[in-house]
């Protein structure tokens, strides 16, 4: 039986990826190496815990011994979801981002090289291209990251590409756009706003709210990563985007309506994020050329996502306490 090592599989995209793979690849086993930081939540995979094709290893990708333990006798591929991912946290505290997103990637690349693992996929982000005022970023464009988060992810990408050039390490990179769906930690725009609105709280819109993001359903993102892992050409980067550009204020309006609140009472414009990129947009022709295409209709996907948070309050309620409240105060109190 084939075995894939997934890192960061207790996070948002990783857990959705593992669920998809177990469902659609009955001949595969998954090992999940996760450090269980604030964003790694065992409840994200409670439904697969008993599956004999699933194994969990607690550990950090920066620790070569933990990586060796997870690889065990060997794996057929490694997919690296493990990362610090929240831009606002990278502005408050950049160091953890450099460690996990750059050093962690390096530790995994070394393991792939030494153990001769046949495939390594780095899950990256469209944010490495930086602010794109017009047109779409293609994979051959220069990268111009502008936040501590995107600079750390870009550092990871550059390590991956350098290993391909220098050692012919068998690597792939995906650069995904803004992802939404079930099991997303409620610090990100959509789950933060939905859970605030369900709680009858205001939502903090940064600046004028006219920033544009391209929204991608997590199932389409997970499927894109699986597709590139199985069919991508080694040494290549593939953009994965939903083709749903929306301003933050448009997203806010939909969520406010869906939750039965009003823009006048429930929206608060707050001080903008420093260095805030206005727009991201990716050209996905390369991923489409190998047969991937997003399937989820955005309006339907967003409605279903709101319904999921409404129906799964026992999942998100405990997350909006403790560490989250400290973060929320640091991030929003002075705005
Ligand atoms: O583009 C892909 C990236 O998308 C991923 O690489 C990142 O890991 C992920 O966090 C996301 O980055 P963003 O910064 O775009 O996502 P976030 O949900 O933090 O913010 C989305 C937009 O909403 C952004 O323009 C900032 C704005 N925003 C966000 C929050 C949390 C607000 O206006 N208010 C808020 O409270």
Boltz pocket constraint, residues with backbone or C-beta under 6 A from the ligand:
constraints:
  - pocket:
      binder: B
      contacts: [[A, 85], [A, 86], [A, 87], [A, 88], [A, 124], [A, 125], [A, 126], [A, 127], [A, 176], [A, 177], [A, 178], [A, 179], [A, 187], [A, 188], [A, 189], [A, 190], [A, 192], [A, 204], [A, 205], [A, 206], [A, 207], [A, 209], [A, 211], [A, 212], [A, 213], [A, 248], [A, 273], [A, 277], [A, 280]]
      max_distance: 6.0
